[in-house]
Amino acid sequence: MSYRPLALVTGASSGIGAAYAKLLAHEGHDLWLVARRGDRLHALAGELASLGAAARVDVRDLSHPEDLIALSDSIRSEPGLEVLVHNAGFGVRGEVGEADSVKLLSMATVHVDATIALTSAAVPAMRERGRGAIVVVASIAGRLVGSGSATYCATKAFQISYTRSLAREVSWKGVSVQALCPGYTRTEFHDTPEYAHWNRDSVPRWLWTTAQEVAEASWKRRKREVCVPGWGNRLVWWLAAVPMISWFREQFRRRKQGR
Ligand SMILES: NC(=O)c1ccc[n+]([C@@H]2O[C@H](COP(=O)([O-])OP(=O)(O)OC[C@H]3O[C@@H](n4cnc5c(N)ncnc54)[C@H](OP(=O)(O)O)[C@@H]3O)[C@@H](O)[C@H]2O)c1
């Protein structure tokens, strides 16, 4: 039996995480699947088995510090881990003071604390071995400033900044590190009550990508510190650096809300 390197994917129960797990299985990896919905993870593990990949299911809520610590400890005791994709995440809408602050803090734990904890646990063995890949799924939102999603934008900006710094620390030791920054992606992300009154059709079709496209773009360019899938999103990424564009965007949003 040939050797299959081990890859851990958080948020593997749907969307980008599930697509990434399938891609890695196709690429010859065994998988370690993490999320809260165990039934989904077991169904995916069955699918991966048909691709010849063994999959371990680990049901964890990464907004709970005790689960985060337990998962970090398991990673430390698994020196063979070759790939870490920290993809779990979600959005909370609403202006500061109006959005549910308990949900905001859970989101910050999954985006910020989990990024620190899981990479800190995975890096030492990868650095020692001189080989490995880390992908942190941030968002193009981390490059933007937007009222109505202050905590989401800020926690995604943290992921980009942290991951890029980590890349400078370990890439010269053979470990590739990438901040993956998708734009609008067709997944379950927008299916929550948070987005019930949000119209997907308000976003031009050329800005949407699929989870599979996102995973493929990321893995193909895994040695790149930042990956923004889709030409439309790359355009937004560069325009976001122009202050006038942010100003116009905000004016447009306020006018739409009648403010
Ligand atoms: N879709 C987009 O437009 C878009 C754009 C830019 C960036 N992103 C980012 O892409 C990543 C993946 O999102 P997606 O679009 O694939 O959405 P999705 O289909 O809703 O998937 C989110 C995944 O995160 C997991 N998750 C959420 N909270 C968790 C928690 N507390 N503990 C463990 N796992 C948790 C979910 O699993 P369980 O519910 O089973 O726990 C699910 O597997 C996120 O980080 C998101 O911010 C998405």
The ligand as an ORCA input file, in Angstrom:
! r2SCAN-3c Opt
* xyz 0 1
  N     -19.133     31.667      0.896
  C     -18.566     32.844      0.765
  O     -19.091     33.724      0.039
  C     -17.258     33.126      1.453
  C     -16.522     34.235      1.012
  C     -15.291     34.507      1.605
  C     -14.811     33.699      2.615
  N     -15.551     32.634      3.040
  C     -14.994     31.842      4.140
  O     -14.902     30.494      3.733
  C     -14.931     29.652      4.881
  C     -15.864     28.485      4.613
  O     -17.173     28.974      4.440
  P     -18.183     28.394      3.334
  O     -18.428     29.474      2.374
  O     -17.720     27.085      2.837
  O     -19.503     28.277      4.226
  P     -20.318     27.016      4.772
  O     -20.768     26.160      3.637
  O     -21.339     27.580      5.678
  O     -19.220     26.216      5.610
  C     -18.741     26.669      6.851
  C     -18.055     25.516      7.569
  O     -17.532     25.998      8.811
  C     -17.938     25.102      9.844
  N     -18.081     25.807     11.116
  C     -18.773     26.939     11.354
  N     -18.720     27.234     12.668
  C     -17.974     26.263     13.264
  C     -17.594     25.995     14.605
  N     -17.977     26.781     15.619
  N     -16.822     24.909     14.853
  C     -16.447     24.077     13.846
  N     -16.788     24.279     12.549
  C     -17.563     25.350     12.278
  C     -19.265     24.538      9.359
  O     -19.491     23.255      9.922
  P     -20.576     22.892     11.048
  O     -21.758     23.809     10.877
  O     -20.904     21.451     10.785
  O     -19.844     23.087     12.324
  C     -19.019     24.385      7.867
  O     -18.389     23.151      7.595
  C     -15.314     30.529      6.060
  O     -14.174     30.810      6.827
  C     -15.843     31.794      5.395
  O     -15.649     32.944      6.198
  C     -16.754     32.329      2.474
*
